[in-house]
Amino acid sequence: QLQLVESGGGLVQAGGSLRLSCVASGPSFNRYAMAWFRQAPGKEREFVAAIGRSGDCYYSDPVKGRFTISRDNAKKAMVLEMNSLKPEDTAVYYCAAKSIILSVRPPIDVGQYNNWGQGTQVTVSS
């Protein structure tokens, strides 16, 4: 199991940028797929981006081309660079992890992740 802590959320104007970080504690970080999910008020938690053990990246359609996910296994960290932010990006952003075998694509279903951070609020004003 990993313990995950997010940081970097805040208030930004539309068109601005934010950088979210997720730092893990626990063994074998490099054996985990990592992902970001978000949850807006009154809505279900939704997939944002994921990165596999080999560094393969996947994005939801609403953020594709604007967000970039990356990981640093030596630092046990994952980053989400968010650019061209829109008011509809406003949500609590959660870091998630799931142990997978090397050849498997990281899941995008919230139910498949069993390690979660506490979340960080991102608010984009219009």
Secondary structure as a PSIPRED ss2 file (coil, helix, strand):
# PSIPRED VFORMAT (PSIPRED V4.0)

   1 Q C   1.000  0.000  0.000
   2 L C   1.000  0.000  0.000
   3 Q E   0.000  0.000  1.000
   4 L E   0.000  0.000  1.000
   5 V E   0.000  0.000  1.000
   6 E E   0.000  0.000  1.000
   7 S E   0.000  0.000  1.000
   8 G C   1.000  0.000  0.000
   9 G C   1.000  0.000  0.000
  10 G E   0.000  0.000  1.000
  11 L E   0.000  0.000  1.000
  12 V E   0.000  0.000  1.000
  13 Q E   0.000  0.000  1.000
  14 A C   1.000  0.000  0.000
  15 G C   1.000  0.000  0.000
  16 G C   1.000  0.000  0.000
  17 S C   1.000  0.000  0.000
  18 L E   0.000  0.000  1.000
  19 R E   0.000  0.000  1.000
  20 L E   0.000  0.000  1.000
  21 S E   0.000  0.000  1.000
  22 C E   0.000  0.000  1.000
  23 V E   0.000  0.000  1.000
  24 A E   0.000  0.000  1.000
  25 S E   0.000  0.000  1.000
  26 G C   1.000  0.000  0.000
  27 P C   1.000  0.000  0.000
  28 S C   1.000  0.000  0.000
  29 F H   0.000  1.000  0.000
  30 N H   0.000  1.000  0.000
  31 R H   0.000  1.000  0.000
  32 Y E   0.000  0.000  1.000
  33 A E   0.000  0.000  1.000
  34 M E   0.000  0.000  1.000
  35 A E   0.000  0.000  1.000
  36 W E   0.000  0.000  1.000
  37 F E   0.000  0.000  1.000
  38 R E   0.000  0.000  1.000
  39 Q E   0.000  0.000  1.000
  40 A C   1.000  0.000  0.000
  41 P C   1.000  0.000  0.000
  42 G C   1.000  0.000  0.000
  43 K C   1.000  0.000  0.000
  44 E C   1.000  0.000  0.000
  45 R C   1.000  0.000  0.000
  46 E E   0.000  0.000  1.000
  47 F E   0.000  0.000  1.000
  48 V E   0.000  0.000  1.000
  49 A E   0.000  0.000  1.000
  50 A E   0.000  0.000  1.000
  51 I E   0.000  0.000  1.000
  52 G C   1.000  0.000  0.000
  53 R C   1.000  0.000  0.000
  54 S C   1.000  0.000  0.000
  55 G C   1.000  0.000  0.000
  56 D C   1.000  0.000  0.000
  57 C E   0.000  0.000  1.000
  58 Y E   0.000  0.000  1.000
  59 Y E   0.000  0.000  1.000
  60 S C   1.000  0.000  0.000
  61 D C   1.000  0.000  0.000
  62 P C   1.000  0.000  0.000
  63 V C   1.000  0.000  0.000
  64 K C   1.000  0.000  0.000
  65 G C   1.000  0.000  0.000
  66 R C   1.000  0.000  0.000
  67 F E   0.000  0.000  1.000
  68 T E   0.000  0.000  1.000
  69 I E   0.000  0.000  1.000
  70 S E   0.000  0.000  1.000
  71 R E   0.000  0.000  1.000
  72 D E   0.000  0.000  1.000
  73 N C   1.000  0.000  0.000
  74 A C   1.000  0.000  0.000
  75 K C   1.000  0.000  0.000
  76 K C   1.000  0.000  0.000
  77 A E   0.000  0.000  1.000
  78 M E   0.000  0.000  1.000
  79 V E   0.000  0.000  1.000
  80 L E   0.000  0.000  1.000
  81 E E   0.000  0.000  1.000
  82 M E   0.000  0.000  1.000
  83 N C   1.000  0.000  0.000
  84 S C   1.000  0.000  0.000
  85 L C   1.000  0.000  0.000
  86 K C   1.000  0.000  0.000
  87 P H   0.000  1.000  0.000
  88 E H   0.000  1.000  0.000
  89 D H   0.000  1.000  0.000
  90 T C   1.000  0.000  0.000
  91 A E   0.000  0.000  1.000
  92 V E   0.000  0.000  1.000
  93 Y E   0.000  0.000  1.000
  94 Y E   0.000  0.000  1.000
  95 C E   0.000  0.000  1.000
  96 A E   0.000  0.000  1.000
  97 A E   0.000  0.000  1.000
  98 K E   0.000  0.000  1.000
  99 S E   0.000  0.000  1.000
 100 I C   1.000  0.000  0.000
 101 I C   1.000  0.000  0.000
 102 L C   1.000  0.000  0.000
 103 S C   1.000  0.000  0.000
 104 V C   1.000  0.000  0.000
 105 R C   1.000  0.000  0.000
 106 P C   1.000  0.000  0.000
 107 P C   1.000  0.000  0.000
 108 I C   1.000  0.000  0.000
 109 D C   1.000  0.000  0.000
 110 V H   0.000  1.000  0.000
 111 G H   0.000  1.000  0.000
 112 Q H   0.000  1.000  0.000
 113 Y C   1.000  0.000  0.000
 114 N C   1.000  0.000  0.000
 115 N E   0.000  0.000  1.000
 116 W E   0.000  0.000  1.000
 117 G C   1.000  0.000  0.000
 118 Q C   1.000  0.000  0.000
 119 G C   1.000  0.000  0.000
 120 T E   0.000  0.000  1.000
 121 Q E   0.000  0.000  1.000
 122 V E   0.000  0.000  1.000
 123 T E   0.000  0.000  1.000
 124 V E   0.000  0.000  1.000
 125 S E   0.000  0.000  1.000
 126 S C   1.000  0.000  0.000
